[in-house]
Amino acid sequence: MSHSRPWLRRTLLALAGLALAACSEHGDPAQRLLQPDAPRAESRAGWQKVAGTMPAFRVSAVIDASGGSIGVPGYTLTVPARAVAQPTEFVFESVGEGYLAVRLSATSVGSRTANDIGEAGFTVPVLLSEQVDAAGGMPQWNRMVIAWDRPDGVLDPVPSSINPATKVLTGRLSHFSQYVVATD
């Protein structure tokens, strides 16, 4: 930078410092910048499943500690490095109930207990991304989250974010079960 504009350098450094400070209060700054957390939604009975159709699919892959991803166009499960410690079979499938719903499982290779890793939880959250097209644009998208469809029927939202350019809703999952797109 030119010596004739020290104010520009100071301003840019101050902005960079503010950005890092804002990120650091929410965890790892790099992760915060790459995958911002959406406002945390409370678990309550008022959440409702979003109706819609999705392709019928069932995909699986063995993913180890180096990470990986599986999916079909518009629906992706991303397993970051260190989310699992050993080779694990991930199964990702659509649920044909008239809603944007998927079922997920993660089982240690060689285990006789189905979903032993998925139910126990991951050391690093995995990312579930679903393409959605909400009528009403951003006002409607801002009300959408990925939610755990609990066995008792309560929808439990997870930290979620929307990319309006790609129309992709992404949720951070700490364990596996059935998940849906939900709105309040």
N, C-alpha and C positions, 0 to 999 in steps of 0.2 A: 504494500500500500504506500501511497505517497505520503511524504512527511508534511505536505501542505494540508492534509485532512486528518489531523489527530482525533477530532471529534467523531469521525466516522468509525475509526478503529475502536474508540472507547464505547461508542454506542453498540457496535456489533458484539464486543466482548461482554457488555452488560446484558444484552439480549440472550446471548449464549448461556451466561450464568443463570439468568432467570429460568430459561428452558430446562437446564439441568436440575435446578432446585425444584422446580415444579414436578419433574419426572421422578426425582429421587424420593419424594414423599410417598410415592406409590410403588416402590420396589425398584428393580433393576432399570436404570434409565434407558438402556438400549431396548429392552423389551417393551417398556412403556411407550417409546416413540414408534416402535414397529407395530404394536398391537394395543392401542389405547383401550383402557377399560371403559365400558359404558357406565352410566350411573347405576349403582347397585339397586336392583329392584327387590322389594320385600316379598317373602313368601306369604301368600295369602290366597284365599279361595277365589278372588276376583279375576285371576288370570284365565284366559280361555284359549283353547287350541285354535290355530288358524287353519281354516278349511282350504283344501287344495289338492291337486293331483301331482304326483311325482312318478317317475318311471319305476317299474318294478326292477329291483336289483338286489343281488347278494354277492359281495366281493370279499375276498379274504387274502391275507398276506402275512408272512412271518416277518416281523420287524424286531431288530435287536437294539442295543443301547446306542447305536449310531443314529437311530431315527429313520423316518421314512413317511410315506403317505400312500393311501389307497382311496379309490372312489371311482365315480363315473362323472361324465360332464355335468357340472352344476352342483355336485355333492362330493365333498372331499373331507377325509379324516387325516389330519396331519399329526404325526407323533414326533415331537422334538427329541433331539439327542438327550439321553439320560432319563427319559420318561419311564423306561423299563430297564432292568438290570440284566435281563437274559432274553434269549430269543422267545418271542411271544407271538401267538397266532391271533391276529386281529380280524374280526368279522364285522362287516358294516353292511346293513341291509335296510331296505325300505319296508315300511309297515303299511299295508294297503287298507287303511281305515277311513279314507276321505280327508285326511289331515296331512300336513307336512311333518311326518313322523318317521324316525329311524330307530333301529335297535342296534346296539353296539355290544360287543363282548371282546375280552382279551384274556386268553388262556395260555399259561406257560407251556412251551413245547414239552410234551411227555407227561403233563399233568392229567390226572383222572378227574379233577374237579373243574367243571366248566366255569369260565369267567373268573378264575381265581385271582387274576391280576386286576381285571376290570372292576370287580366289586370291592376289592381291597383298596384301590386307589393308585394313583400315579405319583411319582416323586416330582414330576414337572407336568403341569396341565397339558392335555392334548386339545387340539383345536378342531371343532366341527364347523364346517362351512357349508351353507345351503344357499342356493340362488333363489331369491324371492322377488316377486313383482307386485308390490303393494299398490293398489289403486289409491291415489291421493298423494303419491310421492313421499317426500321427506316427513311431513307431519305424521303420516301413517307408519313409515319405517322407524321413526324415533320411538314408537310405542311397541316395537317388536323386540323380542328376546328369544334366545334358545332356552328352553326350560326342561328340567327333569320331570318326566311324567311318572310320578311316584305310584307305587302299587295301590295306595289309598285314594288315588284320583286327584290329589293336590298337585298343581303345577308349581315347581320350585325353580325360579329363574336362576341362570348362571350369568356371570359377567359376559356381556355380549356387545358387539359393535357392528355397524353396517357400513359398507362401502357403497355410497350411492352411485358411483361411476360404473361399478360392475354389478350392482344389485345383489351383493353377497352379504349375508348375515353370518357372523362368526361368533361362536360361543366357546369359552374355556371350560373344559370338563375335568373334574378331579377324579371321577370314577365313571363306570359304564352301567348302562341300563337302557331304558327307552327315553328318547328325547324328542321334543316337538317344537315347532315355531309357535310362540304364544304372543298374545297381546292383552292389554288391560282394558 
